[in-house]
Amino acid sequence: MRRASTIALAVALTALSGIQPCAAADTDPSADTHCSSSWVSAVARAVLPWLHSCEAGGKDSIGAGSTDGARDPYFGESLYNAYQGHWFEALQRLDAELGQHYRVDDQTQDSLYPLIGQAEFSVGDFELNYRMHHRAGRAITAVLEADVPDAVRNEAAFRLARIHFQKGQPQDAMHALERIHGEVPENIADEIEFLRANTFLAMGQPAEAAVVLKQLLGAEGLEGFAGYNYGIALLQDGKTEAGQQQLAKAGAAGRKDSKAVVAIRDKANMVLGRLMLEAKDYANAQRYFDRVSLEGPYSNQALLSAGWADAMAGNYQRALVPWKLLASRESTDSAVQEAKLALPHAYGKLNLHGRAAVLYDEALKSFGEELEMLEFSTQSVRDGYFLKALAREEIQQDKLWVVKLRDLEEAPETFYLTKLMASHDFQTALQNYLDLEDLRRKLESWQTGFDAYDDVIRQRHDYYEPLLPGVDAQFRELDAQYKLRSEQRDILARRLDDQLTKPRPELLAKADERIALDRINATAAAIKRLPEAERDAHMARIERLRGALTWTLRTQYPDRLGEAHAHLEELDVELGTLQQRYRSFVRARQASVHSYMGYDDGIRDLRNRVRDSLERVGQLQKQQGALIEAVAIEELTARAERLKGYQTQARYAVADSYDRASQAQGGAPAASTTPDATATPDATATPGAPAGEGK
């Protein structure tokens, strides 16, 4: 469900299976700007401003204010994957980043916060490119209901409308288009109107579609497509003459037409030619068929139809020219096979029965060889080689990989199924199968990755377990030291706080002052034991000493108290450093344990989920592969049945031609005893009312 349809121009327009408005991958893949499904160009327009805002700033985020200078490496990685078309990887990275962002306690501190609006819009955009239309539709609807600029809302509405249109829901697509108002991005303005016109056609309102398409004539990027669809809309509206005139203009050759424009021009001429055949206007039918390019995807059908236009007008000699050219081309094409019957049929009408018999013989031989190859191809599909060829990565790297498949000798069936593989329905089924194959490979890679995780966890366990006992011993020592210093600090802080209410200067005495004070107290105690006559004189001296010391303590108390608080602050700094080391140690200790513990349940759960997903993907892939193989076998069988019918006609015709040639040599008129060998060709079958063809 991931890759954009890259169908070669030479294949995508091979069959004219009905005249429908151009709404799918119906033209040259290199001209994806001409297709309403140009997802890659759309996402480039969507994410380019966001990437610039991530790298350089200057853009307004959706609902998140300015993003000047905002960067988020994981969002950038998601955009990087998106630019390469790796939508699964882009979604995987962005979903993980958004999930982590939503779990952050303070989301404003996350690097994704300034870009959250853009990231949420990108989810819907990536899901849209990965063809997850249900989820993408919900995401884009959320943007429509959010407070976002008109330009952003209108682009979201356009993408939602495109989703509904491609899912065959034109009413819902029109409702989404009706929500577009205000400022419209200039680069999608014409695409919006073109989608509106196609939606009108799908709703059976060709008149309204014609009004819109008329305004888009000459619009850049819609050259050829708008004019063609305008002609189809006029035809559907019953304005046959005006519609044919418009298709004639759309089919006119230009000097600088791109491959896509040439393809749609050829298609317009094919439609006009078939309409002229229906009206039995063989001259004009021939004129329009002659305008189809000889190397384009419609060249074979044009040559076949041109021959039948001459044949129906009775000009078999002229019909030989396109049929001869067509019969010399690749014989696997149904138009070429029909030409190999039509060519001898024309010779028979010209009474050249010998030449007709020889050509019928050659046709029989060619049909027989093709039937053998078809039988071998059918068996190859049943043996699974077809799916293996489709899933080859090196093939899909080429934009023309559908054509490259024709060169694979081990998958001959691809030579006959190119037209089928170019169809929109087959491409959708094939993309589902290829996406399932891609998912299977990723799941298998993840499954083997669990063994690597187990090995990493085991190595971490073996490394840390012997170290932890010693680490724990050091931790206990550090813990005791930290607690002791913390308690000592608290005691000092309380004492200093007490000094503010109950000053005690002696507590701030220096060491020598404390020694002197202790000696004074000891001397005073000794003096008290002296006789009273000697005591007074000595006590007076002691008190003078005590007074001098007390004077010093009291006068210097404020300064010393300030110094004590300053020292306490210095101690707090040291304790803060110690606390940081303590916490760092705790975190490192916890991280070492958490690096190998607690993963068993999570890994076991993921193993089970991956295993269950593998089983489910395997079942779905088998079902999808069986569906693709059934469609391929049905196509090959239909080809074989058609060839058998041609073979039967050729057998009758060769006998009739030999009989007529013999009668002609004998001079007697030959009476046909066999039915006409060549039936009315499919290419000239009366077409139904044109329903439009377009981008």
Residue, then its C-alpha position, 0 to 999 in steps of 0.5 A: m500500500r505504499r508505492a506510487s503507480t509508475i506505469a509506462l506510457a507505452v503500456a498504460l494507455t494500451a487498451l481503449s476499454g471504454i471512454q471514461p473521464c481521466a481520473a487515475a494513473d492513465t497516462d505517462p508516469s513521468a507526467d504525474t503533475h497531470c494526474s489527480s493521484s500525484w501524491v509525491s508532488a503533493v507531499a513535496r508541496a506540503v512538507l517543503p515549507w516545514l523542512h525549511s522551517c525546521e532548518a531555517g525558521g521563518k514559517d508559521s506552524i499550524g496552531a503552534g505560533s512561530t517556528d523561527g529557529a525551531r528544529d527537531p532532528y526526529f521530525g527532520e528524519s521523518l521528512y527525509n524518509a518522506y522525500q525518498g518515498h519511504w512512507f512506512e519509515a517516515l510514519q514509523r519515525l513520526d509516530a514514535e516521535l509524536g508518541q514520546h511527545y505526548r508522554v512528556d510531562d512538560q510538552t513546551q520543553d520538547s523540541l517538537y512543540p513548536l512544530i507539533g501542528q506541522a507534525e500532526f498534519s504530516v501524519g495524515d499526509f504520509e498516511l495518504n501517500y502510504r494509501m492508508h486512506h481511512r486513517a489519513g482521512r481522519a487526520i485530514t478531517a481533524v486539520l479541517e476542524a482545527d484553527v488553521p490558516d485558510a490555505v492549510r485548511n483548503e489544501a487539506a480539504f482538497r486532499l480529502a476530496r481526492i481520497h473520496f474521489q479515488k475511493g469511488q465516493p463522488q458525493d463525499a468528494m464534492h462535500a469536501l470540495e465545498r468546504i474550500h473557501g478563502e485563500v487557496p494555494e496557487n499551486i493547487a488552484d487548477e487541480i482543485e477545479f479539475l477535481r471538481a469537474n471530474t467529480f461532476l462527471a462521476m456524479g452524472q452532471p456533465a453540464e456542470a463539469a463542462v462549465v468548470l472545464k471550459q475555464l481550465l482550457g490552457a491551464e498550465g499542467l493540464e494541457g490536453f487533459a482539460g480539453y479532452n475532458y471538456g469534449i467528453a463532458l459535452l458529449q455526455d451532455g448531449k451536445t454531440e457536435a460541440g463535443q466532437q469539435q472540442l475533441a478534434k481540437a484536443g486531438a490536434a498535434g502541437r509542436k512541444d507536446s509532452k508524452a502525456v499530452v501526446a497520449i491524451r491527444d491520441k486518445a481523443n482521436m481514437v474516440l472521434g474515429r470510433l464515433m465516426l465509424e459508428a456514424k458510418d462516416y468512414a472518410n473522417a474516421q480514417r482521418y482521425f485514425d491517421r492522426v494517432s502517432l505510430e509509436g504511441p500506446y494507441s498505435n496498434q489499435a489505430l492501425l487496425s481501426a484505420g484498416w477496417a475503416d477502409a475495408m468497410a468503405g470497400n477499399y480493401q487495397r488501401a486497407l492492406v497498408p495499415w494491416k501489413l504494418l500492424a501484422s509485422r509488429e509484436s505478435t502477442d498484441s491482440a490487435v496484431q493477432e487480429a491483423k494477421l486474420a484481417l490481412p488475408h481477408a483483404y487479399g481474399k476480397l481482392n481475389l488474391h486467394g493464393r496469397a490469402a491462403v499463405l497468410y492464413d497458414e502463417a497466421l495458424k503457425s503464429f497462433g499455435e506458437e502463441l498458444e504454446m507460450l500461453e500454456f507455458s505462461t499459465q503454468s508458470v503463474r500457477d508455479g508462483y514465478f509470476l509473483k516472484a518476478l513482481a516482487r523483485e526489488e531491482i525491477q521496481q527501481d526502474k520507472l518502466w519496471v512493468v515493461k522491463l518485466r517483459d525481458l525476464e526469461e524466467a517469467p514469460e507470462t509477464f510478456y502477455l500481462t503487460k496490459l493487465m499489469a498497467s490497469h488501475d485495479f491490478q496496480t492497486a492489488l499489486q501494490n497491496y501485495l508488494d506492501l505486504e511483502d515489504l511488511r513481511r521483510k520488515l517483520e522478519s528483520w525485527q524478529t531476528g533483531f530480538d536475538a541481538y537485543d537478548d545478546v546486548i542484555r546478556q552482555r550488560h548483565d555479565y559486565y555489571e553484575p561482578l562490579l555491583p558489589g564493589v559499587d554498592a560498598q562505595f555507595r554505602e560509604l558515600d551515603a554515610q559520609y553525605k548523611l554525616r555532613s548533612e547533619q553537621r551542617d544542619i546543627l551549625a545552621r540551627r546554632l547560627d539561627d539561635q544567635l539571631t534571637k539569643p546572641r552568645p558571642e562566646l560561641l564565635a570565639k576563636a581557638d586561641e580565645r577559647i584556650a585563653l577563656d578556659r585558662i581564665n576560668a581555671t585560674a579563677a577556680a584556683i584563686k577561689r581556693l586561695p586565702e581571702a587576703e590574697r584572693d581579692a587582688h588576684m580576682a581583680r586581675i582575672e576579671r580585667l582579663r575576662g573583661a578584655l576578652t569579653w569586650t573583644l568577643r562582643t565588639q567583633y560579634p556582628d562581623r564574626l556572625g556574618e563570616a559564620h553565615a558566609h562560611l555556611e554558604e560555602l559549606d552549602v556549595e560543597l554539600g551541593t557538589l557532594q549531593q550532585r555526585y550522590r545523585s549522579f551515583v544513584r542514577a548511574r547505579q540505577a541505569s546500570v541495573h535498568s540497562y539489563m533488567g525489566y526487558d524480558d516481558g517487553i521483548r517477549d510481548l513484542r516477539n509475540r506481536v511480531r510473530d502474530s503479525l507475521e502470520r497475519v501478513g503471511q495469510l493476507q499475502k497468500q490471499q492477495g497473491a492468489l487473487i493476482e494469480a487468478v486474475a493473471i490466469e483468467e487473462l491468459t485463459a481469455r487470450a488463449e480462448r481468443l486465439k483458439g477462436y482465431q485459429t478456428q477461423a483461420r482453418y476454415a479460411v485457409a481451406d476456403s482460400y485454397d479452394r478458391a485459388s484452385q477454382a480460379q486456376g481452373g477458370a470456374p467461379a468459386a462458391s464459398t462453402t465456409p463462413d467469412a473467416t474474419a469477424t467484425p473487429d473489437a476495435t470497430a465495435t459500436p462504442g457506447a456513449p462516451a463517458g469521458e476520459g481524463k487526467 
